[in-house]
Amino acid sequence: MIMNRGLKQVGTSMFLVFLSGSLWAQEKAPKLTVDLDKAIEIALSENPTIKVADMEITRKDYAKRETIGNLFPKIGASADYSYALKKQVMYMDFDMSSFMPGGTEGSTTEMQGMDDGMEVGRDNTLTMGFNLQLPIIAPSLWKSVKLSKADIEQSLESARSSRLSLVNQVEKAYYSVLMANDSYNVIKQSYDNAKLNAANYENKYKQGSASEYDVLRSQVQVRNLEPSLLQSENAVSLSKMQLKVLLGLEMSVDLDVANTLSDYEKTMYTETLSIDTTLTNNTSLRQLDLQTDYLKRALEVQKMSWYPTLSATAMYNWLDMFNNGKYGDSHWNPYSTIGLSLSIPIFQGGTRYYKVKQAKVSVASMAYQRQNLHRNLSMQVQSSIDNIQKSIKQIASNSEGVKQAEKAYMIMQKSFEIGSATFVELNDADLALTNSKLAYYQAIYDYLAARSELDLILGNRVFPDSSVK
């Protein structure tokens, strides 16, 4: 008995320690309250997608420098060793008798040896030195430098596209948090009203002025609202987690938003009137134009393969030859050369010709792709404008509906308190108020989502980062 009591005390102490540690961890969790601009700023600086896009720009810049490096001299060092399994034989086609000792009469044997050839060189050969090569005329290489610049421009626009897409995602996630918060508040208010009505009925039942059926019905209404309340709480938590992921924040951060959906109703009319619907800054069109420019420059590179190339060469080497076991008798002999190397392409089986043809077809097809893309984007812009206008009209109507529903509920609440209205009528008024508020917030969310989609299509946002234009 004593042992069990001691174990219970130890278990209770451990539970209290764990509970206090959990509470301390919750108290120490960092809290961050952001508005939309702050959320976008954090996302653009912390989101891994943007960092990867910026690293791609850096990689393409290194590739351009690599191409430029081909215009500079190339200097290398080399060393070679060879062993002669059989030496080369040299023959002389002129009379060597005058060069032989003893005159012509005493050199018959030596001359016969000359007719059989004379071995040249030694068994071992060592060569080491330096070489230099410098392109002087290289049309294809010059065009490749401009091609690398066009590649960097495509990476810059791709990074801008990633930023626009991220801003769109952050805006939608932020609006989702606002929608979840406002929906939770509406349902929570309805739940609190139901609890208050249930408490009133219970008091009336105790006083004998209400039936048990009325008490049970009011309590059932409270129970029916609890799943919706829990679902709205989960929606708030999930929307905040999605926003944290986009902002690159840890899940332990206590994130909160600084706005409500109704805050955006004040400025939506002036913002809608100032919308510029031109597609000049659309990132898809700009990427297609840059890709077309890249293909044109690639076509120029292909054409340059028909031109000759000229390069300067220089070499300074040392040569040593010796027989086996006689390295000490060797001598290092330097020699050097300078020259020009001209390469003239004449015929390669038609490969260059058909490469140029392929490049021309690719450039021509881009014009049709751009035409089709422009039409689709124009349709999307018009659709977004229609959705925005429809949402604005719906907001105005729902806003008036909320005012009427609130007034109707207040009248029904007073009537219920004095006994001239039934619980069913009060419940209907509360349900109508809840639905009108949810519809009102949904209309504002639809407007903000449509506006965000339009901003993504137009691409008019200017980023402070100078690396992305």
KOLDRENDO-847172 format. One record per residue: residue in three letters; z, x, y of N, C-alpha, C, CB in turn. Coordinates in steps of 0.1 Angstrom, whole numbers, plus 2048, in hexadecimal, padded with zeros to 3 digits. Glycine has a CB too. Layout:
// KOLDRENDO-847172
alaZXYZXYZXYZXY
...
// end
This chain:
// KOLDRENDO-847172
met8008087F480080080080080980D80C7F7800
ile80981380C80981C8187FC824819815826816
met7F782880E7EA82F80E7DF8278147E7835800
asn7DE81A80F7D48118147D580F8237D480480D
arg7E280D8277E480B8367E081883E7F3808838
gly7E38248387DE83083F7CF83183F7E483C838
leu7C982E8347BA82E8347B482483E7B582B826
lys7BA81983F7B580F8497B78148577BD801848
gln7C281B85A7C48208677BA82B86A7D3826868
val7B78348607AD83E8627A08388647AD848856
gly79C82E85C78F82785E78E82186C78D81D854
thr79981B87079981487D79781F8887A680C880
ser79E82A88779D83589178F83A8917A784088E
met78983C88677B84188577183788C776845877
phe77382B88976B82088F76C82089E76E813889
leu7798228A377B8228B177582E8B878A8218B5
val7768398B176F8468B67608448B77738528AD
phe75A83E8AC74C83C8AC7488328B774783789E
leu7508278B874C81D8C274D8238D07558128C1
ser75882B8D37598318E074E83B8E37678388E1
gly74A8438D873F84C8DA7328458DD73D8548CD
ser7308398D67238318D972482C8E77228268CF
leu72F8278EC7318228F972F82D90373E81B8FB
trp73483990073284490972484890A73B850905
ala71D8488FF70F84B8FF70784190770984C8F1
gln70A83490670382A90E70682C91C70781C909
glu71382F92071683192E70F83D93472583392F
lys70D84892B7068549306F785393070B860928
ala6F184892A6E38479296DD8479386DE83B921
pro6D384F93B6CE84F9496C784294C6C485B94B
lys6C983D9586C383095C6B88339676CD826961
leu6AD82D9656A283096E69C822972697839968
thr69C82097F69581498568981898D69F80C98E
val67E81298967181698F66980A99466881E984
asp66180C99E6588029A264A80799D6578019B2
leu6407FF99F63380299962D81099E6287F799D
asp62E8139AA6298209AF63082C9A962A8219BE
lys63E82A9A76458359A16428369926548329A3
ala64082B98C63C82B97E62F83297C63C81D978
ile62582F98461883698361984598660E83098D
glu62284999062485799362A85E98762D85899F
ile63485898163A85F97563086096A646857970
ala62885696761E85695C61486195E61884895B
leu60F86296B60486C96D60987A96C5FF86A97B
ser61787C96D61C88A96C62288D95E62788C976
glu62588295662C88494A62588093D63987D94A
asn61B87793F61487293360C87D92C60B866937
pro60D87F91F6058899185F688891960988A90A
thr5F187C91A5E387A91B5DD8819275DF86B91B
ile5E48809325DF88693F5E089693D5E788294B
lys5EB89A9375EC8A99355E18AE92D5F98AC92F
val5DD8A79225D28AB91A5C58AB9215D18A290D
ala5C38A192A5B68A19325B68AC93C5B589393A
asp5C18B09425C18BC94B5BF8C99435CE8BC952
met5C48CA9375C28D692F5B38D792B5CA8D5923
glu5AC8CB92959E8CC9265968D19325998BE922
ile59A8CE93E5938D394A5958E294A5998CC957
thr5A18E79485A48F594859B8FC93D5B38F8945
arg59A8F69315928FC9275838FD92B5938F491A
lys57E8F29315708F393556E8FD94056C8E593A
asp5788FF94957790A95357791894D58390995D
tyr57E91A94257E92793B570928935589927930
ala56A91D93055D91E929552922934559911923
lys55491D94054B92194B54C92F94E54D918957
arg55893494F55A94395255594B946569946954
glu55594693A54F94D92F54094F931552946921
thr53A94493552B94493752894E94352693693B
ile53094E94D52D95795952F965954537954964
gly53896794B53B97594652F97B93F54697593D
asn52697393A51997893451097F93E51296D92D
leu51297C94B50A98295550E99195950A97A962
phe51A99495451F9A295751C9AB94C52F9A1959
pro51C9B994F5199C29455229C193951A9D194B
lys51C9C492D5249C59215259D391D51D9BC916
ile5319D891B5339E691853B9E690A53B9EE923
gly5369EF90153C9EF8F453C9FE8EF5359E78EA
ala545A008E6546A0D8DF543A0B8D0554A138E1
ser53EA158CA53AA148BC53CA228B552CA0F8BA
ala53EA228A953FA2E8A0539A2B89354EA3389F
asp530A3488E52AA3388152BA4087951BA2F883
tyr52CA3D86C52CA48862522A4585753AA4B85D
ser51AA4F853511A4D848511A5983F503A4984D
tyr50EA5783350DA628294FFA61823518A6281E
ala4F8A6C8234EAA6D81E4EAA6F80F4E2A78825
leu4E6A648084E4A657F94D8A6E7F64E4A577F2
lys4CEA6B7FE4C1A747FD4BCA7580B4B7A6D7F4
lys4BAA8280F4B6A8581D4A8A8281F4B9A93820
gln4A4A7F82B496A7D82F48EA8A82D495A7883D
val481A8982A479A9482846EA94834471A9481A
met46CAA083A463AA1845457AAA84146AAA7852
tyr44BAA684543FAAD842439AB284F435AA5839
met432ABD84E42BAC385A41CAC3857430AD185D
asp414ABE861406ABE8603FFAC9867401AB1865
phe406AD486B400ADF871404AEC86A404AE0881
asp3FDAF786D400B0486640CB0A86B3F4B0E868
met416B0C861423B12865424B2186142EB0A85D
ser418B2785D419B3585841DB3E86340CB39852
ser419B3B86F41CB4487A42BB4487E414B40887
phe432B3987A440B3887D449B3E872444B2A87F
met442B4286644AB4785B44CB5685C443B4484D
pro457B5B85845AB6A859450B7184F468B6D855
gly44CB7D853443B8584B435B8384C447B8483D
gly431B7A855422B7885741DB6E84D41BB84856
thr410B6D84D409B62845409B668363FCB5F84A
glu407B74833405B78825412B7781D400B86825
gly41EB7882342AB7881B431B6B81B433B82821
ser42AB60820431B5382142AB49818431B4F82F
thr424B4D80D41DB43805427B397FE415B4A7FA
thr432B3F7F943CB377F3442B2D7FC447B3F7EC
glu445B3280944BB29812441B1D81644FB3181F
met435B2081842BB1681C429B0C81141EB1D81F
gln42AB1080442AB067F9436AFD7FA429B0D7EC
gly441B027FF44DAFA80044BAF080C45AB02803
met444AF4816441AEB821438ADF81D43BAF282D
asp42FAE2814426AD880F42EACD80741BADE806
asp439AD0801441AC67FA44AABF803449ACD7EF
gly44BAC2810454ABC81A461AC381B457AAD815
met468AC0826474AC782A47FABD82D472AD1836
glu48AABE826495AB482849BAB78364A0AB681D
val49FAAB83C4A4AAC84A4B2AA684A49AAA4854
gly4BAAAC8524C8AA68544D2AAC84B4C7A97852
arg4DEAA784C4E9AAC8444EFAA083C4F4AB284C
asp4F8AA38334FEA9882B506A8E833507A9E820
asn50EA9283C516A89844512A88852525A8D843
thr512A7B85750EA79865519A7086C500A72866
leu51EA75877528A6D87F521A6A88D535A75881
thr522A5E89151DA5A89F527A518A550FA5389D
met52AA548B2533A4B8BA52FA4C8C8542A508B8
gly532A418D052EA418DE530A338E451FA468DF
phe529A328F052BA268F851DA208FA532A28905
asn51CA138FC50FA0C8FF512A0290A509A068F3
leu5089FF9125099F591D4FC9ED91D50B9FD92B
gln4FE9E09204F39D79214F59CD92C4F19CF913
leu4EC9CC9354ED9C49414E19BB9434EE9CD94E
pro4E39AE9434D79A59454D29A59534DB996941
ile4C59A79554C09A89624B899B9654B69B3963
ile4B099695D4A998A95E4AC98195249998C95F
ala4B49779544B996E9494B995F94E4C7972944
pro4AD95994F4AC94B9544B594194C49E947954
ser4B594293F4BC9399374CB93A93A4B993B928
leu4D094793B4DE94993E4E294494C4E195893D
trp4D99459564DC9409634DE9319634D194496D
lys4D592A95C4D691C95B4E29179534C9916954
ser4E791F9494F291C9414FF91C94A4F4926936
val4FF92495550B92495E50C91696550A92F968
lys5009119695009049705048F99664F3901976
leu5008FB9595038F194F5128F194C4FC8F5942
ser5188FC94D5278FD94B52E8F695752C90B94A
lys5288F796352E8F096E52D8E196D5278F497B
ala5228DC9675208CE96552A8C995A5128CB960
asp52D8D19505368CE9465448CC94C5378D993B
ile5488D59555558D495C5568C79645588E0965
glu54B8C396B54B8B797254D8AB96953E8B597A
gln5478AB95D5498A09545588A094F5408A2947
ser55E8AB94D56C8AC94A5758A69555718BA946
leu5728A996157A8A496C57989596D5748AA97A
glu56D89096B56C88196B57287B95F55D87D96C
ser57288195457987C94858887C94B57688593C
ala58D88695159C88695559F87B95F5A089495B
arg59687996859886D97159886096A58D86E97C
ser58F85F96058E85395859B85195058285394E
ser5A185C94B5AE85B9445B985694D5B186993E
arg5B985B9595C38579635C18489675C2860970
leu5B58449695B383696C5B782D9605A483396F
ser5B48319545B88299495C78299475B282F93C
leu5CE83494A5DC8359495E382C9545E184394A
val5DD82C9605E382496B5E18159675DB826978
asn5D68119615D480395C5DE8009525C6802957
gln5E18099485EB80693E5F98059445EA811933
val5FC80E94D60A80D95360B80095B60C81A95C
glu6017FD9626027F096A6047E49615F57EE973
lys5FD7E39565FE7D894D60C7D89465F37D8943
ala6117E494361E7E593C6297E29466207F4937
tyr6277E69536317E295D6317D395F62E7EA96A
tyr6257CD9606257BF96262A7B79566167BA965
ser6297BD94A62E7B793E63E7B793F62A7BE932
val6437C29446527C29456567B894F6567D194A
leu64F7B695A6537AC96465279E95E64A7AD970
met64779C95664578F95065078C94663778E949
ala65479693E65F79593466C79293B6607A192C
asn66F79994667B79794E67C78995467D7A1959
asp67178595A67177896167276D956665776969
ser66B76E94B66C76494067A76393B661767935
tyr68076F93968D76F93469776893D69277D931
asn69576A94A69E76495469C75595469B769962
val69075095268D74295269473B94667E73F952
ile69274293A69773C92E6A773D92E692744921
lys6AC7489346BA74A9356C073F93E6BE75893B
gln6B973B9496BE7319526BE72394A6B573095E
ser6B37219426B371493A6BE7149306A5713934
tyr6C172092A6CB7219206D971F9276CB72F919
asp6DB7249336E872293A6E971393D6E872B946
asn6DE70D9416DF6FF9456E36F79386D26FA94A
ala6DD6FA92D6E06F39216EF6F591D6D76F8915
lys6F470191E70270491B70B6FC92470571391C
leu7076FB93170F6F493B7106E593770A6F6949
asn7046E09347036D293070B6CF9236F56CD92E
ala70B6D891A7136D690E7226D791170F6E1903
ala7266DF91A7346E091D7386D39257376EC926
asn72F6CE92D7326C19347346B592A7276BE93E
tyr72B6B592072C6AA9167386AB90E71F6AB90D
glu73C6B890B7486BA9037546B590B74A6C98FF
asn7556B89187606B39207606A492175F6B992E
lys75469E92275369092375768991674568B927
tyr75469090B75768B8FE76768B8FC7516938F2
lys76D69590177C69690078268B9087816A4904
gln77B68891378067D91C77C66F91877C68092B
gly77466F90D77066290876465B90F77B659909
ser75D66391875265D92074566191A75366192E
ala74466890F73866C90873A66B8F973367A90C
ser72F6698F27306688E372E6758DD72565E8DE
glu7326768D07316828C97226868C77386818BB
tyr71A67C8C670B67F8C47066868D17046718C3
asp70B6828DC7066898E970B6988E870C6828F5
val71769A8E371C6A88E37146B08D972B6A88DE
leu7116AA8CD7096B28C36FB6B48C87096AA8B6
arg6F56AB8CF6E86AD8D46E76B88DE6E26A08D9
ser6F16B88E76F16C38F16F36D18EB6FC6C08FC
gln6FC6D18E16FE6DE8DA6F16E28D270A6DD8D0
val6EA6D98CC6DE6DC8C56D46E28CF6D86D08BE
gln6D36DC8DB6CA6E18E56CD6F08E86CB6D98F2
val6DA6F48E96DE7028EB6D970A8E06ED7038ED
arg6DB7068D46D770D8C86C770F8C86DB7078BB
asn6C07058CC6B27068CC6AC7108D66AC6F88CF
leu6B47128E06AF71C8EB6B372A8E76B57188F8
glu6BC72C8DE6C173A8DB6B57438D56CC7398D1
pro6AD73E8CC6A27468C769874A8D269A73F8BC
ser6957418DB68C7458E669374F8EF6897388EF
leu6A074E8F16A77588F96A77668F36B67548FC
leu6A97668E56A97738DE69B7798DE6AE7718D0
gln6917708DD6837758DD67F77B8EA6797698D9
ser6847748F568177A90268878790568576F90D
glu6947888FF69C7959006947A08F96AA7948FA
asn68F79D8ED6877A78E667A7AB8ED6837A28D8
ala6747A08F46687A38FC66B7AD907662796901
val6767AB90E67A7B491967C7C29136877AF91F
ser6837C39086857D19026787D78FE68F7D08F6
leu66F7D08F76637D68F365A7DA8FE65B7CC8EA
ser6597D19096507D59146557E191B6507C991E
lys6627E391C6687EF9226657FB91A6777ED924
met6667FA90D6628059046548099066668028F5
gln64B80090763D80390963B80A9166347F6908
leu64280692064180C92D64681B92C648804938
lys65181D92565782A92464D83491D66482991B
val64682F91363C83790C63183C91563682F900
leu62C83291E62283692762784093261C82A92E
leu63483E93663984794063E85593A645841946
gly63D85692D64186292665086492763B86E92D
leu65885992666785A92766D85991966C84F930
glu67985E91868085C90B68584E90A68C86690A
met6868498FD68B83B8FB6998398FF68A8388EC
ser6A18449016AF8439056B18409146B7850902
val6A684191C6A783E92A6A882F92C69A844931
asp6B182B9346B381D9386AA81A9436C281A93C
leu69E81494069481294A69580394F686814944
asp69380295C6937F59636887F596E6A17F1969
val6847E99716797E897B67F7E298866E7DE976
ala6787E599367E7E19A06787D59A667C7ED9AA
asn66F7CE99F6687C39A56697B799B6597C69A7
thr6647AB9A166279F99965379B99B66C79499D
leu64F79299364178D99463E7869A163D785988
ser64977F9A66477779B26457809BE65376E9B4
asp64978D9BD6477969C96387989CC64E7A39C6
tyr6307979C262279A9C461A78E9CA61B79E9B7
glu6207829CA61A7769CF6177789DE62276A9CD
lys6207809E561F7819F46127889F862B7879F9
thr60E7929F060379B9F55F67989ED6077A99F2
met5F678F9E45EA78E9DC5DE7889E35ED7859CF
tyr5E07809EE5D577A9F55CE7849FE5DB76E9FE
thr5D678DA055CF797A0D5C87A1A045D979DA16
glu5CE7A59F95C87AF9F05BB7AA9EA5D27B29E4
thr5BB79D9E75AF7979E15A37979EB5B17899DC
leu5A67959F859C795A025967A3A055A178FA0F
ser59E7ADA025997BBA055937C29F95A57C3A0B
ile5907BB9EE58B7C29E257C7C69E558B7B89D6
asp57A7D39E256C7D99E35667D99D556C7E79E9
thr55C7D19D25577CF9C554B7D89C25537C19C3
thr5487E29CA53E7EC9C65427F59BB53A7F49D3
leu5387F99B353B8019A75388109A95327FC99C
thr5398149B65378229B954082C9B25388249C8
asn54D8289B15578309AB55A82D99C5648309B3
asn55282499655582198855382D97F54B816983
thr55E83097855E83D97055383D96556C83F96A
ser55083195F54683195453883595A54582494E
leu53582F96652883396C52884197052582A978
arg53384697653385497A53285D96E540857982
gln53985A96353786395852986395254185E94D
leu52385795351585694E50C85E95751084894D
asp50E85E96450686596E50887496B50986297C
leu51487896951788696751188B959526889967
gln51188295050B8869434FC88794450E87B938
thr4F687F94D4E888094F4E588D9564E3874958
asp4ED8919604EB89D9674ED8A995D4F589F972
tyr4F68A89544F88B294A4EC8B49415048AF941
leu4E68A893D4DA8A99344CE8AF93C4D689B92F
lys4CD8AC9494C28B29514C48C19524C28AC95F
arg4D08C69534D28D49544D08DA9464E08D7959
ala4D48D393C4D18D892E4C28D992C4D78CF924
leu4BA8D09314AC8D09314A68DD9384A58C4937
glu4AC8E09434A88EC94A4AB8F99424AF8ED958
val4B68F993B4B99049324AF9069274C890292C
gln4AB8FA9214A18FB91749390091C49F8ED911
lys4908FC92848390192E4849109314808FA93B
met49091593449192393748F92C92B49F92693E
ser49092691F48E92E913480933911492926907
trp47692D91A46893291946793F92245F92791E
tyr47094292A46E94D93347395A92D47694A941
pro46D96593147297292B47F97693146797D92E
thr48697F92A49398492F49299492F49E980925
leu4999999394999A893B4A79AC93C4919AC948
ser4AB9B79354B89BC9364B89CC9364C19B792A
ala4C19D293C4C29E093D4CC9E59324C79E594B
thr4C99F092C4D19F69224D4A059254CB9F5914
ala4E0A099204E4A179224ECA1B9164EBA1992F
met4EBA289124F3A2C9064F7A3B9084EAA2A8F9
tyr503A3E904507A4C90450FA4E8F7510A4F911
asn509A578EE50FA598E1511A688DE506A538D6
trp51AA6A8D451CA788CF518A778C052AA7D8D1
leu511A828BB50CA838AE511A908A74FDA828AD
asp516A8E89B51BA9A893516A9888552AA9B894
met510AA488050BAA4872511AB086B4FBAA4872
phe515AAE85F51AABA857519AB7848529ABC85A
asn518AC2841518AC1832526ABF82C510ACD82C
asn527ABC820534ABA81953CAC7819532AB480B
gly548AC581D551AD181E54FADB82954FAD9811
lys546AD7832543AE083E545AD984B535AE683C
tyr54FAD184C551ACA859554AD486455DAC0857
gly55AADF86255DAE986C551AEE873565AF4867
asp545AEE86C539AF3871531AE987A530AF9866
ser537ADD87B530AD2882530AD4891535AC587E
his527ACD898527ACE8A6524AC08AC51CAD88AB
trp52CABB8B552AAAE8BC51FAB08C6537AA98C2
asn514AA98C5509AAA8CE507A9C8D54FCAAE8C7
pro509A9C8E3508A908EA4F9A8D8ED510A908F7
tyr4F6A808EE4E8A7C8F24EAA6E8F94DEA7C8E6
ser4E1A6B9024E2A5E90A4D5A5990D4EBA60917
thr4D4A4C90F4C7A459134CAA3A91C4C0A40906
ile4C0A379244C0A2A92D4B3A2492B4C4A2E93C
gly4B2A1792D4A6A1092B4A6A0292F4A1A1191C
leu49B9FB92D4999ED9304949E692448F9EB93C
ser4999DA9214959D291648F9C591A4A29D090C
leu4839C391747C9B791B4799AE90F46E9BA923
ser47D9A291047A99890547198D90A4879938FF
ile46698B90345C98190845A9778FC44E98790C
pro46096B8FD45D9618F244F95D8F24679558F4
ile44995D8E743B9598E543994D8DD4329658DF
phe43E94D8D143C9418C84489418BE42F9428C0
gln44E9358BE4599338B54589268AC4679328BD
gly44C9238A94499188A044A90A8A7453918895
gly44A90A8B444B8FD8BB4598F88BD4438F38B4
thr4639008B94718FB8BB4758F98C947B9058B4
arg4719028D24759008E046E8F48E647190D8E8
tyr4618F28E245A8E78E84608D98E444B8E78E2
tyr4658D88D846A8CB8D34798CA8D846A8CA8C4
lys4808D58DB48D8D48E148C8CE8EF4948E18E1
val4828D38F747F8CE90447C8BF9044748D590B
lys4748BB8FA4708AD8F847D8A48F64668AB8ED
gln4868A98ED4928A28EA49A8A08F649A8A98DF
ala49B8AB8FE4A48AA90A49E8A09144A58B8911
lys49189F91648A89691F48D88891A47B899920
val48C88590D48F87890849D87390B48C8778F9
ser4A787D9094B587A90C4B787691B4BE886908
val4B187E9244B287B9324AC86D9354AB88693A
ala4A186A93049A85D9334A385292E48C85D92D
ser4A98539224B184891C4BD8459254B584B90E
met4C284F92C4CE84D9344CC84393F4D385B93A
ala4C08429444BD83994F4BF82A94A4AF83B955
tyr4BA82893E4BC81A9384CA8179354B381992B
gln4D28219304E081F92D4E781C93A4E682C927
arg4E48239454EB8209524E88129574E782B95C
gln4DB80E9554D780195A4DF7F69524C87FE958
asn4E07F89454E87EE93D4F77EE9404E57F192E
leu4FC7FA94250A7FB94550D7F595250E80A945
his5057F795C5077F19695077E29694FC7F6973
arg4FF7DC9614FE7CE95F50B7C99594F27C9957
asn5107CF94E51C7CB9485287CC95151E7D393B
leu5297D79585347D99625347CF96D5347E7968
ser5287CB9725277C197C52C7B39775197BF981
met5297B196A52E7A496453D7A59625287A2956
gln5437B095F5517B195D5587B096B5557BF957
val5527B69755587B49835587A69875507BC98D
gln54D79E98554D79098955778898053F78B987
ser55878C97456278596B57078797056078995D
ser57379397458079697958378F9865827A697B
ile57978E98F57A78799C57D77899956E7899A4
asp57677398F57876498C58676298756E760982
asn58B76C97E59876A9795A376C98459B77596E
ile5A077498D5AA7769985AB7699A15A67829A1
gln59F7649A459F7589AC5A574C9A55907549B0
lys5A274B9985A87409905B874298F5A3740982
ser5BC74E98E5CB75198D5D174D99A5CE75F989
ile5CB7519A55D174E9B35D273F9B45C87539BE
lys5C87379B15C97289B15D47239A85BC7229AE
gln5D572999C5DF7259935ED7289985DD72B985
ile5EF73399F5FC7379A460072D9AF5FB7469AA
ala5F772A9B85FA7209C35FE7139BD5EE71F9CC
ser5F770E9B35FA7029AC6087029A55EF6FD9A3
asn60A70D99E61670E99662271099F61571A98C
ser6207179AA62B7199B463070C9B96277229BF
glu6267039BC62A6F59C16316ED9B661E6EE9C6
gly62C6F09A96316E999E6406ED99B6296EB992
val6436FA99D6516FF99C65A6F89A665170E99D
lys6556F79B265E6F09BC6606E29B96576F19CA
gln6566DB9B46586CD9B06616CC9A464B6C69AD
ala65F6D499A6686D498E6766D79916636DE984
glu6796E199B6866E499F68D6D89A56876F09A8
lys6856D19AE68B6C59B568E6BA9AB6816C19C0
ala6846B89A26866AE9986936B098F67A6AC98F
tyr6946BD98B6A06C19836AD6BF98B69F6CF97E
met6AD6C29986B96C09A06BD6B19A16B86C69AE
ile6B36A99A26B569A9A36BA6959966A86939A7
met6B469A98B6B969597D6C669A97A6AF69A973
gln6CA6A797F6D76AC97C6E26A49836D86BB981
lys6DF6A09906E96979976EA68A9906E56969A6
ser6DF68498C6DF6779856E66789786D1672983
phe6E56839716EC6859646FB6869676E769195D
glu6FF68D97170D68E97471468197770F69897F
ile70D67897E71366B98171066097670D66698E
gly70966496C70765C9606FB65296171365395F
ser6F265496B6E664C96C6DA6519656E364997B
ala6DB65D95F6D06639576D666894A6CA66F95F
thr6CD6679406D166B9326CF67A9306C9662928
phe6D467F9256D268D9226C369091F6DB690916
val6BC6869196AE6889166A668A9236A867D90E
glu6A968292D6A268493A6A56919406A6678943
leu6B26959406B66A29456AF6AE93E6C56A4945
asn6AF6AC9316A86B79286996B892C6AA6B4919
asp6936AC92D6856AC9316826B393F67F69E931
ala68B6B094868A6B795568C6C69556946B195F
asp6956CA94C6986D894A68C6DF9446A46DB942
leu6866D893A67A6DE93366E6DF93C6776D5927
ala66D6D59446616D594E6636E09586606C8955
leu6706E395C6726EE9666706FB95F6816ED96B
thr6746FD95367270994B66370C94A67970993E
asn65C70294564D7049436467079506476F893D
ser64A70095B64370396864571196D6486F9972
lys65271696B65572496F64D72E96666472796E
leu64D72C959646735950637735954648731942
ala63172995762372895A62072F96761E71A95B
tyr62A72E97162873597E62874497C634731987
tyr63274A97463275897262675D96A63F75C96B
gln62275496061675895860975996161474E94D
ala60875096B5FD7509745FD75D97C5FC74497D
ile60976198160A76E98960677A98061876F98F
tyr60B77A97460878596A5F978596861078395D
asp5F277A9665E47799635DC77F9705DF76B960
tyr5E177C97C5DB7819885DC7909885E177B994
leu5E87959865EA7A49865E37AB97C5F97A7985
ala5E27A596F5DA7AC9655CB7AC9685DC7A4957
ala5C67A196E5B87A09725B57AA97D5B4792976
arg5BE7AB9865BD7B59915BD7C398C5C87B399C
ser5C67C69835C67D497D5B97D79755D27D5973
glu5B47CD96E5A77CF96759C7D29715A47C395E
leu59C7CB97C5927CD9875937DB98D5937C2991
asp59F7DF98F5A17EC99559C7F798B5B07EF998
leu59E7F597E5997FE97458A7FF97459E7FB966
ile5847F49755757F397556F7FA9825707E5974
leu5757F798E5707FC99A57380B99C5767F59A6
gly57F80F99758381E9975858239A5578826990
asn58A81B9AE58C81F9BC5998269BF58B8139C5
arg5A18289B55AE82E9B75AC83D9B95B782C9AB
val5B38429C35B28509C75BF8579C25B18539D7
phe5BE8629BB5C98699B55CD8749BE5C686D9A6
pro5DA8779BF5DE8829C75DB8909C25ED8819CA
asp5D98909B45D689D9AE5C88A29B25D789C99F
ser5C78AD9B95BB8B29BE5B18B79B35BD8BE9C7
ser5B68B99A75AE8BD99C5A58B29975B68C3991
val5A98A699A5A189A99659B8939A25AA89198D
lys58E8939A358888D9AF5818809AB57D8979B5
// end
